[in-house]
Amino acid sequence: MQKYISFDRMITPTIIKILFWIGVVGSIISGLGMIISGFSSYYGSGAQVFMGFMVIVVGPLITRVYCELLIVFFKMQESLVEIRNQLEKQQNDNL
């Protein structure tokens, strides 16, 4: 509990994973909505159906890349904390 209070342990990477799945579901639902809307439309339905398929395919991919970029920042923070701890340990061993 002390690690969470002092911000030594981050909870945001877990939240980012949840947001990823919400983004995937949102992309699929909006893509299906576009496809259904395209089939019921008289004018421009082919383009709308195509865009719906593109949203279903590309939406989760873009969501994944965005979430990975966010997680990279937290991995860098974890690595920096580990380096700091090792340097502190070496300083204490030298004394």
N, CA, C and O of each residue as an XYZ file, in Angstrom:
380
protein
N       0.814     -1.187      0.000
C       0.000      0.000      0.000
C       0.863      1.259      0.000
O       0.501      2.265     -0.610
N       1.991      1.201      0.676
C       2.882      2.354      0.746
C       3.423      2.729     -0.636
O       3.636      3.909     -0.915
N       3.649      1.733     -1.507
C       4.149      2.019     -2.851
C       3.131      2.810     -3.668
O       3.509      3.655     -4.480
N       1.843      2.541     -3.460
C       0.818      3.281     -4.179
C       0.683      4.701     -3.663
O       0.466      5.634     -4.437
N       0.811      4.862     -2.352
C       0.671      6.180     -1.747
C       1.842      7.080     -2.137
O       1.653      8.272     -2.379
N       3.046      6.519     -2.198
C       4.223      7.304     -2.552
C       4.484      7.330     -4.054
O       5.510      7.852     -4.490
N       3.571      6.772     -4.855
C       3.668      6.756     -6.316
C       4.901      6.014     -6.818
O       5.412      6.332     -7.893
N       5.394      5.024     -6.056
C       6.477      4.177     -6.535
C       5.948      3.108     -7.483
O       6.677      2.622     -8.349
N       4.706      2.751     -7.322
C       4.063      1.758     -8.187
C       2.926      2.452     -8.924
O       2.081      3.101     -8.307
N       2.909      2.312    -10.247
C       1.915      2.983    -11.069
C       0.734      2.053    -11.360
O       0.921      0.867    -11.631
N      -0.460      2.593    -11.301
C      -1.655      1.814    -11.632
C      -2.167      2.140    -13.034
O      -3.042      1.448    -13.553
N      -1.628      3.183    -13.642
C      -2.101      3.606    -14.949
C      -1.903      2.563    -16.041
O      -2.777      2.452    -16.901
N      -0.799      1.776    -16.070
C      -0.704      0.740    -17.111
C      -1.880     -0.240    -17.095
O      -2.306     -0.701    -18.154
N      -2.399     -0.558    -15.939
C      -3.578     -1.436    -15.866
C      -4.792     -0.721    -16.439
O      -5.591     -1.327    -17.152
N      -4.932      0.546    -16.136
C      -6.049      1.325    -16.667
C      -5.938      1.448    -18.186
O      -6.951      1.409    -18.884
N      -4.711      1.596    -18.706
C      -4.507      1.692    -20.153
C      -4.946      0.404    -20.839
O      -5.526      0.455    -21.924
N      -4.684     -0.737    -20.234
C      -5.125     -2.011    -20.825
C      -6.646     -2.086    -20.881
O      -7.206     -2.594    -21.853
N      -7.306     -1.595    -19.867
C      -8.779     -1.578    -19.867
C      -9.282     -0.620    -20.949
O     -10.231     -0.936    -21.667
N      -8.647      0.549    -21.066
C      -9.045      1.506    -22.099
C      -8.821      0.954    -23.503
O      -9.569      1.278    -24.425
N      -7.791      0.122    -23.669
C      -7.563     -0.515    -24.965
C      -8.763     -1.356    -25.364
O      -9.250     -1.258    -26.490
N      -9.239     -2.181    -24.440
C     -10.379     -3.045    -24.775
C     -11.647     -2.235    -25.005
O     -12.471     -2.598    -25.845
N     -11.808     -1.155    -24.275
C     -12.955     -0.273    -24.517
C     -12.843      0.346    -25.917
O     -13.842      0.456    -26.628
N     -11.636      0.747    -26.310
C     -11.420      1.303    -27.646
C     -11.682      0.300    -28.753
O     -12.237      0.651    -29.795
N     -11.281     -0.958    -28.533
C     -11.524     -2.001    -29.535
C     -13.024     -2.222    -29.696
O     -13.529     -2.271    -30.817
N     -13.729     -2.354    -28.587
C     -15.179     -2.565    -28.650
C     -15.862     -1.355    -29.297
O     -16.781     -1.515    -30.100
N     -15.419     -0.165    -28.953
C     -15.990      1.043    -29.553
C     -15.757      1.111    -31.056
O     -16.644      1.524    -31.802
N     -14.569      0.707    -31.508
C     -14.274      0.696    -32.943
C     -15.161     -0.300    -33.676
O     -15.690     -0.005    -34.747
N     -15.316     -1.466    -33.096
C     -16.134     -2.489    -33.739
C     -17.602     -2.054    -33.795
O     -18.261     -2.225    -34.820
N     -18.107     -1.499    -32.708
C     -19.509     -1.064    -32.687
C     -19.737      0.075    -33.683
O     -20.723      0.069    -34.419
N     -18.830      1.047    -33.705
C     -19.020      2.157    -34.645
C     -18.850      1.690    -36.086
O     -19.550      2.176    -36.975
N     -17.930      0.755    -36.335
C     -17.784      0.209    -37.681
C     -19.029     -0.537    -38.126
O     -19.478     -0.386    -39.262
N     -19.586     -1.346    -37.230
C     -20.828     -2.053    -37.561
C     -21.975     -1.074    -37.784
O     -22.815     -1.288    -38.659
N     -22.011     -0.012    -37.004
C     -23.038      1.021    -37.195
C     -22.917      1.683    -38.556
O     -23.920      1.961    -39.213
N     -21.683      1.934    -38.976
C     -21.477      2.526    -40.296
C     -21.903      1.566    -41.404
O     -22.488      1.985    -42.403
N     -21.608      0.286    -41.226
C     -21.999     -0.707    -42.234
C     -23.512     -0.810    -42.327
O     -24.069     -0.813    -43.425
N     -24.172     -0.894    -41.197
C     -25.635     -0.982    -41.188
C     -26.255      0.274    -41.787
O     -27.217      0.196    -42.551
N     -25.703      1.424    -41.439
C     -26.194      2.686    -41.988
C     -25.958      2.745    -43.495
O     -26.787      3.269    -44.239
N     -24.845      2.216    -43.932
C     -24.552      2.196    -45.361
C     -25.501      1.301    -46.131
O     -25.902      1.642    -47.244
N     -25.866      0.169    -45.565
C     -26.799     -0.722    -46.247
C     -28.204     -0.124    -46.328
O     -28.949     -0.402    -47.267
N     -28.556      0.689    -45.348
C     -29.899      1.276    -45.359
C     -29.947      2.593    -46.129
O     -31.027      3.135    -46.361
N     -28.792      3.108    -46.525
C     -28.732      4.369    -47.247
C     -28.851      4.122    -48.757
O     -28.411      3.093    -49.269
N     -29.439      5.060    -49.432
C     -29.592      4.915    -50.883
C     -28.404      5.518    -51.618
O     -27.927      4.948    -52.599
N     -27.924      6.663    -51.153
C     -26.849      7.368    -51.835
C     -25.556      7.235    -51.037
O     -25.548      7.539    -49.844
N     -24.478      6.797    -51.650
C     -23.182      6.696    -51.011
C     -23.036      5.517    -50.072
O     -22.188      5.537    -49.180
N     -23.841      4.501    -50.259
C     -23.819      3.383    -49.322
C     -22.555      2.545    -49.456
O     -22.065      2.004    -48.464
N     -22.022      2.432    -50.666
C     -20.816      1.620    -50.866
C     -19.624      2.186    -50.113
O     -18.867      1.446    -49.484
N     -19.464      3.485    -50.179
C     -18.349      4.131    -49.490
C     -18.508      4.011    -47.978
O     -17.528      3.823    -47.257
N     -19.737      4.121    -47.508
C     -19.964      4.037    -46.070
C     -19.725      2.617    -45.553
O     -19.189      2.437    -44.459
N     -20.118      1.615    -46.332
C     -19.857      0.230    -45.945
C     -18.358     -0.023    -45.927
O     -17.842     -0.661    -45.009
N     -17.651      0.482    -46.949
C     -16.192      0.320    -46.995
C     -15.530      0.996    -45.797
O     -14.630      0.428    -45.179
N     -15.970      2.194    -45.475
C     -15.400      2.904    -44.323
C     -15.704      2.168    -43.021
O     -14.889      2.173    -42.099
N     -16.872      1.538    -42.944
C     -17.199      0.745    -41.764
C     -16.232     -0.409    -41.585
O     -15.774     -0.682    -40.476
N     -15.923     -1.091    -42.694
C     -14.943     -2.182    -42.618
C     -13.561     -1.655    -42.234
O     -12.833     -2.297    -41.476
N     -13.208     -0.486    -42.761
C     -11.914      0.105    -42.422
C     -11.838      0.468    -40.939
O     -10.797      0.291    -40.306
N     -12.931      0.971    -40.393
C     -12.956      1.311    -38.966
C     -12.797      0.049    -38.132
O     -12.104      0.064    -37.115
N     -13.430     -1.042    -38.549
C     -13.319     -2.308    -37.801
C     -11.889     -2.838    -37.844
O     -11.409     -3.403    -36.861
N     -11.210     -2.662    -38.969
C      -9.848     -3.199    -39.106
C      -8.809     -2.244    -38.522
O      -7.943     -2.663    -37.753
N      -8.891     -0.971    -38.880
C      -7.842     -0.008    -38.518
C      -8.056      0.580    -37.121
O      -7.088      0.938    -36.451
N      -9.303      0.682    -36.676
C      -9.588      1.265    -35.365
C      -8.873      0.578    -34.217
O      -8.204      1.248    -33.429
N      -8.995     -0.756    -34.095
C      -8.255     -1.438    -33.022
C      -6.732     -1.318    -33.162
O      -6.012     -1.278    -32.164
N      -6.254     -1.263    -34.399
C      -4.808     -1.113    -34.612
C      -4.318      0.238    -34.119
O      -3.291      0.316    -33.444
N      -5.036      1.294    -34.446
C      -4.660      2.635    -33.981
C      -4.775      2.728    -32.459
O      -3.937      3.344    -31.801
N      -5.812      2.116    -31.911
C      -5.975      2.101    -30.458
C      -4.800      1.391    -29.801
O      -4.287      1.849    -28.780
N      -4.374      0.272    -30.384
C      -3.247     -0.492    -29.831
C      -1.965      0.338    -29.860
O      -1.237      0.383    -28.869
N      -1.685      0.987    -30.977
C      -0.468      1.794    -31.089
C      -0.484      2.930    -30.071
O       0.531      3.200    -29.429
N      -1.619      3.590    -29.920
C      -1.728      4.684    -28.958
C      -1.486      4.192    -27.527
O      -0.765      4.828    -26.759
N      -2.088      3.064    -27.183
C      -1.907      2.521    -25.835
C      -0.467      2.073    -25.601
O       0.067      2.248    -24.506
N       0.164      1.495    -26.628
C       1.566      1.100    -26.479
C       2.456      2.314    -26.249
O       3.387      2.256    -25.446
N       2.178      3.407    -26.942
C       2.969      4.620    -26.722
C       2.809      5.136    -25.298
O       3.772      5.603    -24.691
N       1.605      5.053    -24.771
C       1.405      5.477    -23.388
C       2.157      4.563    -22.417
O       2.747      5.038    -21.446
N       2.137      3.262    -22.677
C       2.807      2.317    -21.781
C       4.322      2.484    -21.841
O       5.009      2.230    -20.851
N       4.855      2.909    -22.996
C       6.301      3.131    -23.106
C       6.769      4.143    -22.067
O       7.836      3.972    -21.478
N       5.994      5.181    -21.837
C       6.379      6.178    -20.837
C       6.476      5.560    -19.440
O       7.367      5.908    -18.665
N       5.582      4.665    -19.131
C       5.611      4.040    -17.806
C       6.736      3.021    -17.701
O       7.308      2.853    -16.624
N       7.065      2.344    -18.782
C       8.214      1.425    -18.775
C       9.508      2.215    -18.594
O      10.423      1.766    -17.904
N       9.579      3.388    -19.213
C      10.770      4.221    -19.025
C      10.888      4.650    -17.570
O      11.984      4.662    -17.010
N       9.770      4.999    -16.958
C       9.784      5.399    -15.554
C      10.236      4.246    -14.672
O      11.028      4.447    -13.751
N       9.741      3.031    -14.944
C      10.152      1.866    -14.152
C      11.645      1.609    -14.297
O      12.317      1.284    -13.318
N      12.170      1.754    -15.515
C      13.598      1.547    -15.739
C      14.426      2.598    -15.009
O      15.466      2.278    -14.433
N      13.978      3.829    -15.027
C      14.703      4.888    -14.330
C      14.703      4.667    -12.818
O      15.706      4.924    -12.154
N      13.590      4.194    -12.277
C      13.532      3.891    -10.845
C      14.494      2.756    -10.516
O      15.178      2.796     -9.494
N      14.546      1.751    -11.376
C      15.464      0.635    -11.147
C      16.922      1.097    -11.196
O      17.738      0.669    -10.379
N      17.246      1.961    -12.143
C      18.608      2.501    -12.231
C      18.940      3.308    -10.980
O      20.034      3.189    -10.429
N      17.989      4.132    -10.534
C      18.204      4.928     -9.326
C      18.467      4.036     -8.121
O      19.369      4.301     -7.326
N      17.669      2.973     -7.992
C      17.859      2.065     -6.859
C      19.212      1.371     -6.904
O      19.856      1.188     -5.871
N      19.641      0.987     -8.091
C      20.956      0.352     -8.210
C      22.079      1.332     -7.887
O      23.060      0.958     -7.244
N      21.948      2.571     -8.321
C      22.970      3.575     -8.005
C      23.023      3.867     -6.510
O      24.103      4.023     -5.940
N      21.855      3.939     -5.880
C      21.830      4.152     -4.437
C      22.467      2.981     -3.707
O      23.175      3.184     -2.721
N      22.232      1.775     -4.166
C      22.819      0.599     -3.543
C      24.340      0.604     -3.701
O      25.067      0.260     -2.769
N      24.811      0.994     -4.875
C      26.261      1.065     -5.092
C      26.902      2.147     -4.214
O      28.003      1.956     -3.699
N      26.228      3.260     -4.046
C      26.752      4.311     -3.189
C      26.821      3.860     -1.745
O      27.788      4.167     -1.047
N      25.811      3.137     -1.283
C      25.796      2.644      0.078
C      26.847      1.561      0.287
O      27.417      1.455      1.373
N      27.109      0.759     -0.737
C      28.133     -0.271     -0.627
C      29.546      0.333     -0.593
O      30.446     -0.227      0.032
N      29.733      1.462     -1.257
C      31.037      2.117     -1.295
C      31.350      2.856      0.002
O      32.510      3.153      0.288
N      30.331      3.146      0.772
C      30.566      3.876      2.030
C      30.981      2.898      3.052
O      31.236      3.271      4.197
